[in-house]
Amino acid sequence: MANITKKVSWSSRADESGATGEGTPLLNGSEQPRHSRQDSLRGRPKEIPHNEKLLSLKFESLDYDNIENQLFLEEERRMSYMGFRCLEISRWVVCGLIGFLTGLIACFIDIVVEELAGIKYQVVKENIERFTEVGGLSISLILWAVLNSAFVMVGAIIVAFFEPIAAGSGIPQIKCYLNGVKIPRVVRLKTLVVKVCGVICSVVGGLAVGKEGPMIHSGAVVAAGVSQGRSTSLKRDFKIFEYFRRDTEKRDFVSAGAAAGVSAAFGAPVGGVLFSLEEGASFWNQMLTWRIFFASMISTFTLNFFLSIYHNNPGDLSNPGLINFGRFESDSVAYNLYEIPLFIAMGAIGGLLGALFNVLNYWLTIFRIRYVHRPCLQVMEAMLVAAVTATVSFTMIYFSNDCQPLGPEHTEEYPLQLFCADGEYNSMATAFFNTPERSVRSLFHNQPGTYNPLTLGLFTLTYFFLACWTYGLAVSAGVFIPSLLIGAAWGRLCGILLASITSTGSIWADPGKYALIGAAAQLGGIVRMTLSLTVIMVEATGNVTYGLPIMLVLMTAKIVGDYFVEGLYDIHIKLQSVPFLHWEAPATSHWLTAREVMSSPVTCLNRIEKVGTIVDILSNTSTNHNGFPVVMQVTGSDEPAKLCGLILRSQLIVLLKHKVFVELARSRLTQRKLQLKDFRDAYPRFPPIQSIHVSQDERECMMDLTEFMNATPYTVLQETSLPRVFKLFRALGLRHLVVVDDNRVVGLVTRKDLARYHLGKHGLEELQLAQT
C-alpha cells in the first residue's frame, strides 16, 4: 500500500504536548540507525508517512507494574491494617462515584438530545405540513438541511479545533489505553466536555450516528479524573485519593469507567463488565471484577432514577439504558429449531455486509488522512454529510408511497402525512424522520405489515452508505446504533419475505424477531465483539430466550467477517500505527528469541552516577529513553558491570527537581527525605528535562539511585523464545523487560519490539518502526 502523508489525528497536538511536559517520549530501542533520517526533518511541519505497515514510536506504555523500591517498601511497612482497609473502602467509593457521574452524564445527554431533536422535528414537521398543501416543499428541505448542518457545524468545530481526540466513538482509544498504551490527552477533562457537547450536536444534527459509543469514552474520562482526586486541567487538587496516583490504579479505574459507560448506554451492567474483560484489561482479578460490576450497576440505577423523574413518574426504574429496545414478550418471539439455520445464514449475511462496511470505511479513512486533515476541511465535510443526509432522507420520504393507517395506539412520535390520505402516515418517515434509537424500536416492535418490503430495502441501502460515510468524521459519534438500525431494517425485510413465501400466510416469521437477529448480525459483523455483545443484546431486550440465537449469529458474523477484514475498531487502531498487543504472540514465532527482538545497545546508569551524565542522557533527544537499567561495577575486578535495578525517566526527573545529591545530603543534615508522595504529586505530567535547571557545580555532584530504583526488575535470558517473552510482558503489563546474559545487561524489550511481529497472509511479518 502506498505511503500516505498526514498530520497525526489521534494526537494531533503532539508537538504542543511536548511543551507542556506530558510529551510522548519514545521507548528504548529507537536509536537504531534506520530512524536517524527524522533528525533532518525536525524543522519541517510534522507530516508523517502514514502506513499500516508502520509502528509509531510516539506512543508510550503505561507502567502497570509496581515499582518496588525502598520508598515503596518503607511506606508499606508503615501502613497499618486499618490503613489497608481504608484503601479498600476508598476503592469502592471511587467506583460508586464513577458509576454515579457516568449515569448523570448519560442522563444529561439523553434529555438534551430528546428536547433539541423534539424541537427540530416539530419545526420541520409543521413546515412540511404547511407546504404539502400549497406546494413549495423545497423550502422544507432547505430548512431541514440547514438545521442539520448548523448543529453538526457546532459539533465539528469544537472537535476539530479544540480537541481532535474527541472525534469518533472513542472506543479504539480506550481499547488502546486498557491495553497499556498511553494515548496523549485521551482522558482529559477537556476531552470529556467536547465529547459530550459534540455527541449531542451530531445526534440532533440528524447524522447516522448513535450516542452510545461515546458513553464508553466519557465513562473512562470520568474514572481517570475521579480516581486521581484532582484535575490537572483546572489546576485543582482536592488532596484525596492520593494513593491512586499511578498507572496501576488508574488503569483499573478506567476499565470500571468504560464498563459503567456500556452499562449506562445499553442498560446492561453484566455486558459492561464483560466488555471491559473482552476488550480491555490485560490483568484481571476477582475483586476488580466485583468493583467494576458495582460501578456498572450504580451507573444504570442513576440513569434510571433521573430519567424517571424527567418522565414524571419518579421511582419507576423500568427504562434501564439510553437505548431501550423495548420488551420482547416471550410468546410473540418464540422460535423453533428449524429457524436456527435461518438465523445462522443471517449471521453470515451480517458478516459479509459488516466486512463490506469496514473495507469501504478503511478506504474512506485513508482518503481523509491524505486530503482532509485541515480542521476547516473537516468541519466542511461534516456539514456536507449532514446536508446530504437530510436531502437523501427527504427525497426517500417524498418519493415513497408506502402509506399506513394511523391506528388508535400508534407509537409514531412525529407521523408525517405528506401525500397520504387522511388518517394515514408515510411509513418511510418513521424510519428516517426520527432519532435512530426510536427507528430501531419501531422496527423491532411495530405490527407486521407496517413496512413495505421496498421501503425497507431502500432504507437499508441508503442508510448503509450514509453510516459508512459518517463514521470517521470529525464529530463525536458512535457506530453501534447505525449498525443496529441497518441490521434491523434488512432483518425485518427477511422476516417479511419469509412470511410471504409460505402460502398459509401465517405469521410464523414475526418480522420483529428477525429484525432483532438482523441487528445483532450487522453489529457483530462490523465491530466483531462476541461475548460482551451477546450479553448486551440479551440484557437490552430483557429476554434471555434469545441468548442462543444471538450467540450463534454473532459467532457466524465474526467468523465470516474475519475471513475478509478485521473489525472496525482494530482497523482504526492499525491506521494510527499504535503498538497494540493482542492476547497471544503470533502463532509461528517460537523460533524467534529475545536476542533477536530486543533493542540494543542499552543506555545504563551506575548505581552512584554523576549528575551531569544523567542530565546529558535525559536531554539527548535522539534516544529519548524512558527506562534505564542500573548497573554496579565490582570494585577491583575488570568484569563487566552487573544489573542491580531499573529506574525510570520520570523518577530521575523528580530526583533532579528535588536536587537529591549525595554532597547536598551530607552538607544539609536537616534535608527532608524524599517520599513516594513527591513522585505521586508530579504524576501524570512530569516536567520535561529542559525545565529543570542544574548549575555547573551541581553537574559535578553524584546521585545515589539505590533507594529509588526498582531493585528487582523482571529479566529474561537472551535465549528465551518470543512467545514466552510476550506472555510475561502482556500478562504483567510491563513497560520494560531487561534481557540479561549471566546478569549482564545485553538488551531491553519494550512494547514496540513485541508489537512489530504479526501474522500476515505470508506468514510472520515484521513492521517497520517510524519515529513519528
Steps between C-alpha positions, in 0.01 A plus 500: 500500500632844418636718776260769602601834638288651770494689826451268794134493585476315832751735653525783258622708791815294532722798428321710757491233770878485488499851632254433781708212625255219448689422184527157356867412515603195304566171665839337517633357183428790272864574439534256214666683215212450258300766684761772493363663186234658721755736653537677169124553487484670840450847356207407278136468607413158637382325188540128535518215252191314609478136432344211686828312447663747741502510878513845651767566761312796642273289725626415848402209720326531835680364806265231622774343708566640849842652558620310806775730622602572859254792530212271399604232750536756781155644428348153503671420830365818658143425391273344761228240446242781524691693234460211256129465587448873437671468161268213407196704609616804303531281189133408538411866558686603183318229301165618637583860405605391151169319452297792635670766285494285184127444553448875543689580179293241310185651644608852400581390143169315471282786625675768292483285184130423559413867552704641209403223255135543606511872420679440168261230378195698615613809306576299185176299528285816528687650206449188284130484587456865409676467163349162403170678435623817330804351322861608546631206702854593393489767773440226758796307360726807526379564857572138600846500337593838654391395849699176471811674367484768770500247784769288337713808429509585873585138584774478237657837587549413867650163408722608210633819658501432874549128559553273197526189718130535588405403142332165436371268766818492708482121533823433303686749721363348822585150371859621452510663842380182670750304291772710664569769238510859615297693242565872559205708630257210490376528859505878548210708630500712185458181293194408708333841456561500124383137475171565677418822310617346172284191532192708579561713190561205267193301613271805490656592164342187358824322406493120477659463843419382850574649839595166655865452391617835641348408838778243539765768442317743733488237775874437462582874527279534809679202656847637426405837651313386811757238598782757507318734740606806300472664162822593326300695239331720763819506714297389804624238745242370749767310700294177487574160350870592478600135531337428161728735308681241295430308181416171672203639693391745233477233232280282723265789562489586128382146425223555759410829327479333159271232646282766664474671160379180329260442786350849475475479122326162474367438849730197507716488816625143439567589134707794624717279719550253216583784260782612730615140530485423127628827357724632765660395819803279458519435869191375673403398850183415683475812717552723198218319317271551796583871529448551127160330526415732790590808292288368210198437721521843662526659156185325367312576821595871493391536137172322577425709802557839337323405176198386704487847660530658153213284369283607796475161667773518766610169643397297195824329401385323187704670227853380561725645227523777243397255231192316605406219264163468673379173646490190283214291639580128506188381317540731199865413460508124539731336248518144368792268442462525121550880520852466641659433155320814376650699788848365421454596133403851615817505711702424185323784312580729793865395482516573125327838529715585803817417305380717210427785743848469654680486164315808370566685825869401486547653154300804600717548811815479286351763268426722801852448639645605166283795404268609783743568783448876544242587769301733270472225237385254768223738609392553139489125437286444811257773388485348151413158646229659716343678203521189280342287776206742524462516121509122456254450786265761356520355147429150626199618700376718210507223240376224731133411463499254787197624696389332823183571700548689827373249756346609830812383689746644248850532642635738238652806661486727195261337245529677163196491275646658183303364200326222692125506559363642825551268794806346337870570538810447288685195635834597344484806726494276811840370401664826390310778679601390849796458731676170409412341838127551438530359148664185638220459752228541236671240276506256791147552628266638234221268391565266204400682183605849613791502254504439129794276385607764246512765773725281716726408207556861397547609860765230564690594187508877560561478874786253451695746286408801714619323818819388328575855383418646841730279711839669514376858459637759742194468726440301817284210397448130552452225244287270719156643423544548123617136478199381698271710282640366170480145634149544638381630160636210294410252773140616492511478122612133530213435740245649259639304202500172695139556605399575141666180368278276714159477336309466826573864578536419869741728676745228608776739409424796724687787331598651836687183594697503174567872544672421832709218350592721200604782735726263697650359179578843354653637820704183551617516138628855546657505849570122543435485872359165612457433871416849621277578203289186555440598862436866412236401242336251739492758781375779273211286370422381851446145376745218552310274253704661225840420658568203272397650162683825575816311599490284187438803280789697652738206471408448135528872423845513662631189323373614158610862548848410629561298185497825300612783728543589869242669722441875461675598824806287421525660155502848655758395760724366221462815291635698795807271517441427869719225653201294612572163665246225433431217745756263351829527315480413127455124455819425307745706705658239730825504302556870580693569821532800729843571346339560160210717617671709769634851454870546558739649596336620822577824680586392856566710811737423786351460845679815610501717191626850420214754468644643178489156336136452599400844369681437169333160454154641576555801272611288204209542259623237254447211746239635742485181708263444789660218697862457601653182647720582800829308511772455758866450425673247723789697657848385423401264220476553128177299467211668316247687714212298649131597496373621838176687416295710259406867526254704293544839333212642707673397826832655392323825414340518846840427660665778297217740580539438875881501466555168676881505475744314725704815580194707592370224727830511691510877528131548592428252774147637540400437136158332481516148370324452169179298531272322255259794536747721308490259206120476513458879505699525175285228332374488222660801332862488606693817412729473196873486564543839328305673780737378774798725568823331603799730566855421390605417857201271547594309184814383685294356789410134530155342527436175687221307327495204745195622693288590198568233239290186469753254637324193357399571141367215286773346286519230234794312358596586143410150380133529615250448217277786382170343625642463852625859500165614361299313765706644784484852358128496413367325810693716747442823308872580490664798337862383495633145511877473546682234295803363687784261443663384825344811664664734247254728321498419129171659392156628589163378371223760475149502358617600151740208477214257559226678304726504189432134428165387369362217295423619148378328186857380427595376847679703765546866401704771664374859504737793457540746786441866418619789713168683463 
